[in-house]
């Protein structure tokens, strides 16, 4: 099976807002859509691309491609070209690569005027995929699962904070001392979420109308913190929806003159924002491969075993920034170990669901995770567990924060980069070009942070040091 050919069944829920080419043509003729955002996801999880006039898109882009500078997959967060990447560098002249629309992702973006969006894959000039692009990293693991007879299904629970300041005002304040929209903990709090419904309502309705079925929204565990859950789908579709949703929340916040952040830990005073990732496998018969009736299968146990076995060396993909690791603290709702338990929120892996809904919830990623890379890591590890018959070990019962025998998840990005560099599994599972690409990414993230003099240092040392 060649890359990107395995069937993607999507998932339950409506397809409101999804567009065919003929739908787009009709909307263009009626003046309902005049712009198509044509974008791919970069290493940091951001959407990059172009806004294309709909007539040009229909006449010249459908069935073809656009071009973009290959430095877009070799940048840091500040858009600085970073040395050390083989696919894009000054020596090679920073040429173009192809940005190829995946027309199955074409949809309306209702919160933007007369706008549609299509997600893209990134390709070399010979048509081969750019293997280090995040969507291709996940597609490769999805194809591997398909070759083994499985369809991976996934869902992400993504938390974020809302602040009363606009993005411009937050910038002027140095992103410090911001005012949460709700000044107290609002976990499941209906009155408090009513007070933020002016923002959450447009998010829920907008996502639904953009072909992203929503289950619910709820208040979360700290001031101004919210969660909007999307319905499950095949792993690639789930990551696509996650990416559009995250970008959309920020756009809707901007349009309402407030701000939203998906930082893993916005400040030392805040509870972190998580991205719990749920994964299961469907067999070729269309039934869950994790259960036989109510009994858990060896596929389930080995998949969990593989995830536990490899998650530490793949930490760079599930916790990609220095800030990611500030979230991991005892009794913080963020796990500190790779333990597993049944409906136990202190564990890194929580087993939930009954019968065919049985699944593994990985509670380790934060809201800053790139969904393509995070899901790819969990999938690669689980599939390896199936192939090798890896046992997950005993269930942890009780408080995982206090269980000294539980293996700790890395506590710093530096540790995660070292584990990735030493990982033969990461090199074999994703391929050496991908392994090298993200090793350079991790080293760069750590180096750039090491070069910064922080407010913490100035407060302690400027006068008294």
N, C-alpha and C positions, 0 to 999 in steps of 0.2 A: 504493500500500500504506500503510495507516495504521500508526502506531507500535505496536510490540510485537505484530506479527502474523506475522513471519517464523518459519518452523519452526525449532525448536531441537532438533537430533537427539541431544543429549547426547554420549555417547562410549562407548568400549569399557569393559568391566568390569561387575561385577554391580550390581544395584539393591537389594541387601540393605538393609533399614531404610527404604526409601521407602514411603510410605503413600498410599493412596487415602482418600477420605472414608469409604467403607464399612469400610476397614481400621481407621481411627481410631475409628469407631463401635463396632466389635467390641472393640477394645482398651479403650475406655471402659467398655463393658458388663462386661468381664472384670476391670476395676480395674487393668489393666496400664498405662494412661496416664490421668492425671488433670489434666495441665497441658500447655498449648500455648504455647511461647514464640513470640510474634508480633512480628517485628522487621524493621527496615530498616537500611541502612548509612549512617552519617553521613559528613561530608566527610573526617574523619580515619580512616575505615575501621572504626569501632566499630559493633557491633550495638546499636541502640536500639529499645525497644518495651515490650511488656507480657507478663506471664505471665497466661494466661487459663484459667480453669477449663474443662475439656474440654466439659462439658455446654453451657455458655454459648457456647463456640466453635462447637459443632456446630449449635446452635439459632439463633444470632443473628449469627455472624461469617461463616460460610461463605456465599459468594455476596454478601456485603456488605462492610463495612469497620469499622475502629475509627478513633478520632481521636487526634491528638497535637498538642501545641503546635508551631507552625511555627518556633519559635526553635531547634528541634533541628537545623535546617540553617543556623543562623546563630550557632554557638557556637565558642569556642576549646576547647582541650583541657581547660581548667579548668572548663568549663561556664558561662563568663561570656557573656552576650549581647553581641554585638559590633556596633557601629554600622556603617552603610555598606551593609547588605544591603537590596535593594529588596523581596525576597519576605517579609521578616520584620523588624519594627522596632517601636520604642516608639510611633512615630506611628500605626502601623497596629494597635496594641493587642496584638500577638503573639497572633493568633487560632489556630484549629486548621486542620490539613490532614488529609486522609484517608490512612489507612495501609491499603492494600488487599492482602490475602494473595494470593500467587501459589501456588495450590494444587498446581502441579506440583513445588514445592520441599518439600512436606510430608514430614517424615522423623522417625524416632526419634532421640533423643539418648541413647545407651545409658549414657554416663558420668554422667547425671543421673537421679535416681530418678523413674520414671513420667512421663517428659517427652518431648514431641515439639516440633518447631520448624518454623515456616513463614516463609520470607522474603517480604517485602512490597515493593510499589511505593508511592510517595508521590504523591498526586493532589490537585489543587485541588477546590473544592466543586462545580465544573461537570463533574468527571470527567476533565479534561485532566491530563496528567502534569506534575508539578513538574520542569521541564526541568533544573534545576541539581542535582537529587538524583543521586548518583553512578551508581546503577544505570540511571537513565534516560539519562544521558550515554552510557553504553556501549550501551544498547539502540538509541539513535539511530544510532550508527555501525554496529551490527549490521544494522539495517534498511537503511542506505545500501548496505552490502555486498550484501545480498539483492537490492536493486533493480539492482545491477550484475551479478547472476547468481552471486554467491559466498556460500558459508557459511564464516565465519571459525572456525577451530579454534585452540585455545590450551591451554597448560599453564603452570603457574608452579612454580618450584623455590624453596621458601621455607625460609630458614635461621633458626635461633634459638639462643639460649644458655640453658642450664639452670644454676641456682645452688642450693646447699644451703639457703640461707635461704628462709623463707617470705616471702610478699609483705609481711606485717606486719613481719617482722624486717628486710627490705630497706628498708622505709619508715623504721623506727627508725634505721637506719644511714645514712640519707640516700642510699640506693642506691649507696653507695661501699664499696670494699673487700669486695665480695661474693666468696663462695667457689664457684668453678665445680665442678660435680659430678665432673668429671675434671680432674686438675691438670696435664695435658700435652696436646699436639696429638694429636687422635684421628682424623685424616682416614683413612677406610676401615679403622680399627683395630677388629678384631673383639673382642679382649679388652676394650678400653675400652668399646665399645658394649654388651657383655654386662653390664658393671658398671652401665650406665644402662638396662638392659632393663626394670627395674621401672617405668620411666616411659615408655620408647619403645614397649614392647609394648602397653600400654593405649591409647596414641595410635594406633598402626597398626590394632589391632583395633577400637577405638572408631570411627575414621573409616570403616572398611569397613562396620561395622554401622550407620552413619549415611548410607549411600548415597554415600560418597566413596571410590571405588576407589583404593587405594594401590599404587604400584609397589614401593617399598622405603624403608627408612631407612638412614642411614649417618652415621658420624662426619664432622665437618667440620674446617676448617683451623685451629681454635684450641681453647683449653681449654674443655671443656664445651659445645662448639658442635655442633649436629646439623642434619640435613636429612631431611625426610620428603617424598618426591615422590608427587604424585597423577597419575593417568592423564589424558590429554588429553580434551577435550570441546569442544563449541561454546563460543564465547568467553564468552557470558553464563553458561552453566552452570559453566564453569571459574572465573569470578570468584565465583560463588555459593559454590562448594566451597571456594575459597581463604578466603573470609570466615568460613565456619563452622569450617573447620579452624583458622585462626589463633585464633579465640575459644576453640575447644575445647582447644587446646594449653594455653592459660592456665588454663582451668577444671580440666583434668586435673592441671596442676602445682599449683594451689591445693589440690585434693583430696588430693594427696600431700605437702602441707606443704613444697613447694619453690617456686621461682619460675622463670618463663621470660620472656625479653624478645626482642622483634623490633625493637629499636632498630637503625638502620643501623650505628651505631658506639657500642657501650656505654661504651667508655673509650678513651683515647688509646693504651693498651697492646694493645687487642684488634684482631684482624682484623675487618672489618665483616661484617655479615650481608646477603646479597644476596637478590634475588628475580628470578632469570633468567626471562624471559618468552619462551616459544616460540609462534610464530604461523605458521599456514599457511592457505591458502584452498582450498576444495573447489568445483569447478565444478558446473553444473547437471546434468552427466552422472554426478555422484557420484565423480569422480576428482580427484586433485590438480591444481589449476590452475598449480602451480609447475613441473611437469615434464611432458615428453612422452617417455615411456620413461625414459631416464636423462638426457635433455637438458633443461637449464633453459630455461624459457619466458621470453618478454618480460614476461609478467605477474609472474613471480618477480623479474626484474631491476628492473623499474619499481617494484614494491612495496618492494624493498630501497632503491632510489634515493629514493623518497618518504620513507621512514623516516629515512634519513641527512640528507635535505634539511631536514626539519622538527623533528628531535628536540631541537635546542637551544632553539628557541622554545617547545617544549612541555615543557621541563624541569620546570616547576611541577607537572605531572601525574605525572611519573615519579620525581621527587625532591622531596617536598612539604614538607620541614622543614629547619630550620637544620642539624640533625644529619645529614641525608641526605648533605651535601656533605663531611662529615668522613671519609667512607668512601673518597673518590676520592684515591688516592695511588699513586705508581709502585710496581710490583712488589708490589701488595697483593691481587691477584686481582680488584680492582675496576677497571674501565676508566677512563681519563682522557680518551679521545678518542671520536669518532663514526666511527672507521675500521671497515672490515669485512674479514674474512678467513675462510678455510676452516679449521674446527676449530682456531682460534687464540684462546686464552683471554685474550690481551692486548688484543683488539679490543672495541669497544663492541657490534658486531654480528658474531656468529659463525655461519657457515653449517654446518649439521649435517644428518645423515640421508642416506639413499640412496633413489633411486627415489621412490615416492609418499610417503615419510616426510621428504623434503627440506623444510627449514623454516628460518626465521630465528630465532635465539636472541638476544634483546637482553639484554645483561649489565649494562646501566646501572642499572635500578631496584634499590633496596635493600629490605630486608624491611619497611620502614615504608611502602611504597607502598600506596595504596588501589587494589586490583586493578581495580575498575571504571574508574577514571580512567586508570590506567597502560595498561591494554589498549586503552581508547578512544583514547588519544593515539597509540599505535603503529598502531592500525587506521586512524585518520583519516589519518595521514601516509602510510601505505602505499597506501591507496585513492587519495589525491591523486596519488601517483606513477604509478599505473596510468592514471589519467585524463589525465595530462600527459606520459606516456612518459618519466619522469625516469630518467636513467642513474645508476647508483650510483657510477660512477667506478672506478678500478682497485683491485683487491684489494691490501690491505696484506700483505706477506710479511715475516716476522721479528717483531721486538719493537716493538709499537705504543707502548710507553712511551718508546722512544728515537727514534721517528719524528717529527721536528720538523714535517713537512709535514701530519701528521694534525690535523684540526680539533678543538680542545679542547672537551669538554663543559663547561658552566658549572661554576665552582668554588665558588660561593656561592649561597645562596637569593636574595640581593639582585640578583645578575646574572640569575637565572632569572625573577624578578618583572619586571625591566626588559624582558627579552626577550618575556615574555608580554604585557606592556602594549603593546609596539610591534608585536605580531604581527597582521597582517591575516589571516593564515591561521587562527590560533586563533579569531579573531572570526567568520570565515566558516564554518569547519568545525563549530564547536560552537554558533554563534549568539551574538549580542551579549549576551543576558541571562546565559548561562552564562559567557561571557568576563568580564563585569563582576563576577559573583558570585565567581569564583575569583581575579580580580585583587584584590578586597577581602580574600579569604582570605590570599593571599600577602603583601600589604602588612601585614596584621594580624600574621601569624606573625613577620615581620621586625621590626615595631615592638615587639612584646612581648619579643623577645629583646634588642633594643637597650636596653630599659629595665632589664635585669637586670644587677646587679653580680655577676660570676662568681667562683668560687673561684680561678681563675687570676689574676685581678686582685688579690684579697686576699693570696694567697701572695707575689706579687711586690712589692706596694706597701704593705702594712699597716705593716711595720717598716722596710723598706729604701728605700721610695720618698720 
